Amino acid sequence: MIQDIPIQYFLIVSTTMFFIGVCGFIIRRNLITMLMAIELILNAVNINFVVFNKFLFPHQLQGHFFALIVVAIAAAEASVAIALFINIYRRFTNIEVENISEMKY
Protein backbone atom coordinates (compact mmCIF):
# COMPACT_ATOMS: atom_id res chain seq x y z
CA MET A 1 0.00 0.00 0.00
CA ILE A 2 0.98 3.60 -0.45
CA GLN A 3 0.95 4.23 3.31
CA ASP A 4 3.87 1.81 3.77
CA ILE A 5 6.18 3.81 1.48
CA PRO A 6 7.67 6.96 3.04
CA ILE A 7 6.85 10.29 1.40
CA GLN A 8 10.54 10.97 0.80
CA TYR A 9 10.70 8.23 -1.83
CA PHE A 10 7.87 9.77 -3.79
CA LEU A 11 9.46 13.20 -3.54
CA ILE A 12 12.80 11.86 -4.75
CA VAL A 13 11.16 10.23 -7.78
CA SER A 14 9.09 13.29 -8.62
CA THR A 15 12.01 15.70 -8.16
CA THR A 16 14.19 13.52 -10.37
CA MET A 17 11.49 13.40 -13.04
CA PHE A 18 11.00 17.16 -12.84
CA PHE A 19 14.67 18.00 -13.28
CA ILE A 20 15.13 15.45 -16.06
CA GLY A 21 12.23 17.17 -17.82
CA VAL A 22 13.75 20.63 -17.27
CA CYS A 23 17.15 19.47 -18.55
CA GLY A 24 15.52 17.77 -21.53
CA PHE A 25 13.62 20.93 -22.37
CA ILE A 26 16.71 23.13 -22.14
CA ILE A 27 19.24 20.83 -23.81
CA ARG A 28 17.28 19.22 -26.66
CA ARG A 29 16.69 20.98 -29.98
CA ASN A 30 13.99 18.69 -31.37
CA LEU A 31 10.42 19.87 -30.80
CA ILE A 32 9.04 16.40 -30.09
CA THR A 33 11.63 15.70 -27.39
CA MET A 34 10.89 19.10 -25.90
CA LEU A 35 7.20 18.17 -25.80
CA MET A 36 8.10 14.88 -24.09
CA ALA A 37 10.13 16.83 -21.53
CA ILE A 38 7.12 19.05 -20.79
CA GLU A 39 4.98 15.94 -20.33
CA LEU A 40 7.58 14.56 -17.91
CA ILE A 41 7.42 17.78 -15.89
CA LEU A 42 3.62 17.60 -15.76
CA ASN A 43 3.73 13.96 -14.63
CA ALA A 44 6.10 14.90 -11.82
CA VAL A 45 3.59 17.53 -10.71
CA ASN A 46 0.82 14.92 -10.83
CA ILE A 47 2.81 12.62 -8.56
CA ASN A 48 3.18 15.47 -6.06
CA PHE A 49 -0.55 16.25 -6.17
CA VAL A 50 -1.55 12.66 -5.48
CA VAL A 51 1.10 11.95 -2.83
CA PHE A 52 0.54 15.11 -0.82
CA ASN A 53 -3.20 14.53 -0.97
CA LYS A 54 -2.78 10.96 0.26
CA PHE A 55 -0.44 11.85 3.12
CA LEU A 56 -2.04 15.13 4.26
CA PHE A 57 -5.74 14.53 3.59
CA PRO A 58 -6.21 10.76 3.16
CA HIS A 59 -10.02 10.83 2.95
CA GLN A 60 -10.33 13.63 0.39
CA LEU A 61 -9.73 13.58 -3.36
CA GLN A 62 -8.66 17.12 -4.27
CA GLY A 63 -5.17 16.01 -5.33
CA HIS A 64 -6.61 13.35 -7.60
CA PHE A 65 -8.94 15.85 -9.24
CA PHE A 66 -6.10 18.31 -9.79
CA ALA A 67 -4.07 15.50 -11.36
CA LEU A 68 -6.97 14.66 -13.69
CA ILE A 69 -7.25 18.32 -14.71
CA VAL A 70 -3.52 18.44 -15.43
CA VAL A 71 -3.79 15.26 -17.53
CA ALA A 72 -6.67 16.76 -19.53
CA ILE A 73 -4.78 20.00 -20.12
CA ALA A 74 -1.64 18.05 -21.09
CA ALA A 75 -3.64 16.01 -23.61
CA ALA A 76 -5.07 19.14 -25.20
CA GLU A 77 -1.64 20.78 -25.24
CA ALA A 78 -0.06 17.70 -26.83
CA SER A 79 -2.70 17.49 -29.56
CA VAL A 80 -2.29 21.16 -30.49
CA ALA A 81 1.50 20.89 -30.35
CA ILE A 82 1.57 17.81 -32.58
CA ALA A 83 -0.67 19.57 -35.12
CA LEU A 84 1.78 22.48 -35.13
CA PHE A 85 4.73 20.11 -35.49
CA ILE A 86 3.12 18.46 -38.51
CA ASN A 87 2.67 21.84 -40.18
CA ILE A 88 6.25 22.83 -39.37
CA TYR A 89 7.53 19.54 -40.76
CA ARG A 90 5.56 19.99 -43.98
CA ARG A 91 7.11 23.41 -44.52
CA PHE A 92 10.72 22.85 -43.42
CA THR A 93 11.06 19.00 -43.65
CA ASN A 94 12.50 18.80 -40.14
CA ILE A 95 11.41 19.91 -36.69
CA GLU A 96 14.49 21.51 -35.21
CA VAL A 97 14.03 24.59 -33.05
CA GLU A 98 16.31 26.76 -35.20
CA ASN A 99 13.92 26.51 -38.15
CA ILE A 100 11.03 28.04 -36.24
CA SER A 101 12.74 31.42 -36.21
CA GLU A 102 12.39 31.45 -40.02
CA MET A 103 8.59 31.45 -39.65
CA LYS A 104 8.65 35.06 -38.42
CA TYR A 105 9.30 36.46 -41.89
N, C-alpha and C positions, 0 to 999 in steps of 0.2 A: 504494500500500500504506500501511498504517497506520504503518509504521516511518519513512516519509518525512516525515510530519507531526510537527512538534515537540509535545511534551507540553503546552506552554504554551497552544496553541490549544484543545486539548481542555478544559483547566482553565478557560479564559476562557468557553467555551461552557457548560460545566456550572455554573460560578459564576453566570453570567448567568441561566441557566434556574432555578437554585435561588432567587436573589433575586427574580426575577419571580414565582415561585410563592409565596414568603413575602409579598411585597407584595400579590399577588392574594388570598391568604388573609386578610390583615389588613384590606384596604380594602373588598373586596366584601361585600355583604350577602345575596346569593343563595346558597342552599345548593349548587346545581349548580356554580356558578363556584368556590365554595370547594373542592368535590370535585375540580374540574379543576386547581386550584392545587396541591392535595396530590399529584395524579398527576404534575404537572410537577416537583415537588420529588423525588418518587421516581425519576423518569426521570433527573434530574440525578445522583442517587446511583448509579444504574445505569451511567451514563457513567463516573463515577469508578471504580467497581469494575472495569469492563472495561479502561479505559485503564491504570490502575495495575498490573493484572495483566499486561497486554501489555508494558509497559515494564520492570517489575521482575522478573517471572517469565515469560518468553515461552513456555516449554514446559509450563506448568501451566495448569489451567483453574479454579482456585478462584474468581477474580473472575467468570467466566462463570456458575458455579453459584450464587454469591451473587446475581447479577443475575436469574437465573431464579427464585430463591426470592422475591426482592422483587417480581417481576412476578406470581407466583402469589398472594402476600399482597395485592398491590394489586388484583388481580381479585376476590378474595374480599371485600375491603373495599369495593370499588365496588359489587358486587352487593348487599351488605347495606345500604349507604348509599342506593342507589337505591330499594330496597324501603321504607326508612324515609321517603324523600322522597315516595314515592307515597302513603303513609299520611298524612303531614303535609299534602300537597296535598288529599287527599280531605276532611280535617277543616277546614282553614282556607282553601282555594281559592287559596292562593299559598304560596310557599316562601321567604319572607323570614326572616331570622334572628330578628327581633324577635317573631315569632309563636310561636316555640318556647318562649319563657318562659311563655306561657299554658298550656302542657301540664303545668306543675307542679301546677296546682290542679284 
